[in-house]
């Protein structure tokens, strides 16, 4: 009896028998690959009959992309057959309903996309963009024929009152002494002379409305005459007459007299100053007390002869207009 007790302690107790447990059924057409490295139980199982023991390790459907082993493989295609109802083997759904379950999840063959990394091998027909950098905007070539050179500006045509007298163009013969106010402009077309109507002096200075004019006298190049419009609509003829008169009526300082009047011309300039004060409207003593003005440097050439564009010999910019002045009629007769 002692020997039986020792033999019972050394022997391994038999394993309990619980019966056969069926694995979940799969649909038709599922193919599985087995590797030799997964255990000897897979190597021994090679029968297609229903009596063969089932493999304890099956490759999952998401392992189809793994490389196949070098040796011959055995695939098993199991047909869908109804299983008997029992407490240990409950009846499961059809193979078609079981096969739809994996379709709700992502396909096992598609790798999840990652925002931080991309495949190193670009797909055909696609361009690989550098992460974190915006793609450069392609520069379109300039189309020929779109960019055209700017046409040159049209020449400005002044009103006939401001141009040199021309019998074919001028409607009237105006007489304007810049030493006197513009209100004393006379029409010398017929004798006796008559004052120029105010409606004529209110005409625009040019066909195109001008916001400013710059005039320069050849005899007095030191002071430019800037014409600004007195009202809306652009520069008018009266604005030009008034700007010329007011610019030349400014007094000369002691420094300007010494600088602009040379010793050889001082006597002629003083004679022109006394004559102007005598002929000016008002009391001569008032004008003499005022002193010499810029217009006295012209030495009597105070008659408006018109405006013109500069020529190369004038050495003046194109934006300015050149003022032409002449002698009065009586002085022209005496000079002959």
VOGU-3710 file (C-alpha; in Angstrom, 3 decimals, decimal comma):
1> xxxxxxxxxx> 0,000/0,000/0,000  2,922/2,293/0,696  4,232/1,646/-2,825  0,863/2,557/-4,358  0,879/5,828/-2,431  4,363/6,760/-3,705  3,367/5,803/-7,232  0,307/8,014/-6,996  2,367/11,030/-5,905  4,844/10,705/-8,772
11> xxxxxxxxxx> 2,264/10,199/-11,505  0,608/13,129/-13,296  -3,140/13,361/-12,725  -5,202/12,969/-15,875  -6,495/16,133/-17,509  -10,219/16,756/-17,257  -12,219/16,067/-20,380  -14,600/18,877/-21,204  -15,475/17,933/-24,706  -14,832/19,544/-28,076
21> xxxxxxxxxx> -15,084/23,362/-28,371  -15,801/24,677/-31,845  -13,960/27,746/-33,125  -15,908/30,614/-34,753  -16,934/29,880/-38,294  -15,667/32,064/-41,123  -17,106/32,809/-44,504  -16,334/31,085/-47,724  -13,359/32,210/-49,744  -11,202/33,188/-46,737
31> xxxxxxxxxx> -7,606/32,039/-47,252  -5,109/31,868/-44,408  -1,349/31,576/-44,487  0,592/29,670/-41,875  4,181/30,011/-40,835  6,455/27,228/-39,574  7,746/29,557/-36,884  4,336/29,608/-35,157  4,509/26,099/-33,670  4,678/22,434/-34,542
41> xxxxxxxxxx> 0,936/22,031/-34,289  0,574/23,941/-37,575  3,186/21,747/-39,267  1,455/18,512/-38,263  -1,960/19,708/-39,458  -2,205/19,056/-43,168  -5,507/17,302/-43,718  -8,564/18,852/-45,276  -10,994/16,460/-43,634  -13,370/17,495/-40,907
51> xxxxxxxxxx> -11,849/14,953/-38,511  -8,463/16,626/-38,463  -7,659/18,680/-35,382  -8,052/22,386/-35,831  -5,016/24,572/-35,742  -4,587/26,357/-32,418  -3,039/29,434/-34,099  -4,598/31,017/-37,185  -3,293/33,954/-39,114  -5,582/36,950/-38,732
61> xxxxxxxxxx> -7,010/38,600/-41,866  -4,810/41,651/-41,291  -1,685/39,512/-41,702  -2,236/38,850/-45,384  0,378/41,466/-46,346  3,145/39,631/-44,409  5,738/37,865/-46,572  5,015/34,207/-47,369  7,413/31,517/-46,167  9,761/29,828/-48,562
71> xxxxxxxxxx> 8,420/26,291/-48,034  5,183/24,889/-49,506  2,077/26,182/-47,780  -1,196/24,479/-47,229  -4,331/26,526/-47,518  -7,662/25,452/-46,172  -10,985/26,486/-47,586  -13,817/25,664/-45,249  -17,316/25,477/-46,561  -20,109/26,952/-44,564
81> xxxxxxxxxx> -22,069/24,118/-42,914  -24,727/24,316/-40,272  -23,568/23,318/-36,820  -25,795/21,400/-34,415  -27,424/23,281/-31,639  -25,982/22,554/-28,244  -25,232/24,476/-25,036  -21,494/24,342/-25,794  -21,927/25,215/-29,456  -24,626/27,901/-29,772
91> xxxxxxxxxx> -25,962/28,567/-33,213  -24,240/31,516/-34,817  -25,329/33,810/-37,603  -24,877/32,997/-41,260  -21,547/33,408/-42,936  -22,818/36,367/-44,921  -23,751/38,337/-41,796  -20,479/37,436/-40,131  -18,518/38,577/-43,145  -19,999/42,087/-43,132
101> xxxxxxxxxx> -18,597/42,915/-39,702  -15,030/43,659/-40,799  -16,316/46,088/-43,460  -17,289/48,563/-40,729  -13,668/49,046/-39,775  -10,767/50,297/-41,816  -9,392/47,901/-44,403  -6,444/45,908/-42,981  -4,460/46,507/-46,164  -4,671/50,327/-45,868
111> xxxxxxxxxx> -2,159/51,898/-43,560  -3,480/54,671/-41,330  -2,610/58,113/-42,569  -0,364/60,190/-40,375  -0,190/63,956/-40,499  3,453/63,994/-39,450  4,909/61,541/-41,960  4,460/60,543/-45,578  5,562/57,631/-47,680  9,092/58,000/-48,955
121> xxxxxxxxxx> 8,107/56,614/-52,350  5,888/59,063/-54,263  2,900/57,654/-56,091  2,877/57,861/-59,883  1,372/61,101/-61,118  1,570/62,811/-57,730  4,042/65,352/-56,450  5,577/65,106/-53,006  5,173/68,347/-51,080  7,571/69,409/-48,368
131> xxxxxxxxxx> 5,766/69,304/-45,004  5,412/72,640/-43,270  6,190/74,708/-46,375  3,642/76,318/-48,667  3,894/75,421/-52,315  5,318/78,340/-54,333  2,923/80,223/-56,575  3,868/79,680/-60,217  4,959/82,843/-61,981  3,011/83,390/-65,155
141> xxxxxxxxxx> 4,946/84,710/-68,114  4,099/88,183/-69,316  1,863/88,056/-72,329  3,079/89,919/-75,323  0,963/92,728/-76,613  -0,705/93,606/-73,293  1,770/96,223/-72,043  1,608/99,128/-74,438  3,704/102,283/-74,225  1,952/105,316/-72,811
151> xxxxxxxxxx> 1,101/107,770/-75,576  2,793/111,153/-75,311  0,693/113,884/-73,703  -1,212/116,102/-76,062  0,180/119,612/-76,459  -1,662/122,248/-74,465  -3,190/124,980/-76,594  -3,656/128,289/-74,817  -6,470/130,736/-75,383  -5,871/133,164/-78,219
161> xxxxxxxxxx> -5,629/136,076/-75,709  -2,466/134,577/-74,192  -0,716/133,784/-77,487  1,339/136,191/-79,601  -0,848/138,236/-81,915  -1,635/136,537/-85,235  -4,191/138,137/-87,637  -5,308/134,680/-88,832  -5,878/133,347/-85,309  -6,391/136,257/-82,907
171> xxxxxxxxxx> -9,889/137,699/-82,736  -8,792/140,989/-81,188  -5,672/143,068/-80,754  -5,157/143,438/-77,013  -2,949/146,005/-75,349  -1,816/145,055/-71,848  0,830/147,054/-69,994  1,987/144,760/-67,148  2,959/147,855/-65,147  -0,774/148,671/-64,806
181> xxxxxxxxxx> -3,628/146,594/-63,312  -5,408/144,088/-65,618  -8,561/146,210/-65,462  -6,849/148,667/-67,849  -6,431/146,131/-70,694  -7,689/147,707/-73,928  -8,951/146,389/-77,243  -6,995/148,106/-80,004  -8,710/146,353/-82,894  -10,579/149,557/-83,772
191> xxxxxxxxxx> -9,855/153,079/-82,807  -10,480/154,516/-80,382  -9,487/151,679/-78,005  -12,178/150,194/-75,799  -11,880/148,262/-72,528  -11,821/144,483/-72,825  -15,108/143,010/-71,515  -14,858/141,051/-68,272  -16,488/138,023/-69,920  -13,462/137,789/-72,219
201> xxxxxxxxxx> -10,974/137,787/-69,347  -12,937/134,989/-67,608  -12,192/132,527/-70,411  -10,179/129,412/-69,573  -6,469/129,808/-70,158  -6,270/126,524/-72,131  -8,506/123,998/-73,836  -7,677/121,552/-71,040  -8,351/122,945/-67,532  -5,018/123,661/-65,841
211> xxxxxxxxxx> -4,508/123,538/-62,095  -1,283/125,568/-62,258  0,947/127,404/-64,698  4,596/128,371/-64,405  5,768/131,384/-66,398  9,289/132,709/-66,752  10,419/135,992/-68,305  13,600/136,018/-70,372  14,483/139,541/-69,136  13,870/138,617/-65,476
221> xxxxxxxxxx> 14,835/134,954/-65,103  15,399/135,327/-61,336  11,677/135,216/-60,414  9,204/132,649/-61,697  5,532/133,568/-62,087  3,291/130,901/-60,530  -0,363/131,092/-61,624  -3,048/129,541/-59,409  -6,774/129,477/-60,234  -8,850/131,949/-58,235
231> xxxxxxxxxx> -11,909/129,680/-58,451  -13,023/126,235/-59,565  -12,636/125,088/-63,140  -8,934/125,735/-63,725  -6,703/128,679/-64,566  -8,392/131,553/-66,443  -6,959/134,391/-68,510  -7,567/136,931/-65,743  -5,538/134,734/-63,366  -2,567/134,927/-65,750
241> xxxxxxxxxx> -2,826/138,724/-66,129  -3,113/139,248/-62,381  -0,190/136,917/-61,525  2,141/138,696/-63,972  1,209/142,144/-62,651  1,528/141,223/-58,962  4,887/139,428/-59,426  6,487/142,417/-61,155  5,053/144,959/-58,662  7,023/143,601/-55,699
251> xxxxxxxxxx> 9,550/146,026/-54,227  13,292/145,511/-54,525  15,319/145,322/-51,337  18,654/147,104/-50,959  20,501/143,814/-51,512  18,486/143,015/-54,658  19,148/146,466/-56,131  22,890/146,092/-55,630  22,890/142,543/-56,997  20,542/142,794/-59,994
261> xxxxxxxxxx> 21,239/146,365/-61,171  24,780/146,745/-62,488  26,487/150,146/-62,406  26,130/150,620/-66,184  22,335/150,103/-66,068  21,456/151,978/-62,917  20,677/155,242/-64,748  18,286/153,527/-67,232  16,484/151,658/-64,457  15,963/154,846/-62,407
271> xxxxxxxxxx> 14,557/156,637/-65,472  12,096/153,784/-66,057  11,061/153,953/-62,408  10,230/157,715/-62,526  8,335/157,343/-65,801  6,260/154,463/-64,428  5,320/156,402/-61,285  4,260/159,372/-63,434  2,000/157,282/-65,733  0,558/155,021/-63,033
281> xxxxxxxxxx> -2,994/155,758/-61,845  -2,975/157,711/-58,602  -0,547/160,206/-57,123  3,045/159,943/-58,459  4,452/160,826/-55,023  2,925/157,696/-53,498  4,610/155,437/-56,076  7,933/157,263/-55,755  7,882/156,820/-51,997  7,343/153,102/-52,470
291> xxxxxxxxxx> 10,678/152,743/-54,237  11,905/150,701/-57,191  10,144/147,484/-58,132  11,072/144,431/-60,183  9,354/145,812/-63,242  11,780/148,750/-63,321  14,574/146,314/-64,231  12,858/145,840/-67,617  13,804/149,431/-68,569  10,424/150,214/-70,170
301> xxxxxxxxxx> 9,708/146,853/-71,870  6,345/146,336/-70,182  3,907/145,477/-73,013  2,498/141,920/-72,962  3,386/140,172/-76,248  2,091/136,675/-75,429  3,238/133,316/-74,064  5,091/130,608/-75,955  6,751/127,291/-75,375  10,509/127,340/-74,665
311> xxxxxxxxxx> 12,975/126,598/-77,446  16,379/124,900/-76,966  18,169/128,249/-76,932  16,029/129,450/-74,008  17,577/126,782/-71,737  14,311/126,397/-69,798  12,348/123,274/-68,786  9,421/122,195/-70,924  6,879/122,704/-68,156  7,249/126,513/-68,149
321> xxxxxxxxxx> 5,835/129,115/-70,478  8,035/131,937/-71,723  6,709/135,488/-71,359  7,472/137,866/-74,210  7,509/141,617/-73,441  7,910/144,607/-75,758  8,127/148,391/-75,774  5,072/150,693/-75,863  3,952/152,063/-79,229  5,286/155,592/-78,712
331> xxxxxx> 8,673/154,325/-77,677  8,770/152,009/-80,691  8,128/154,974/-82,970  10,830/157,070/-81,306  13,327/154,222/-81,510  12,845/154,071/-85,278
//
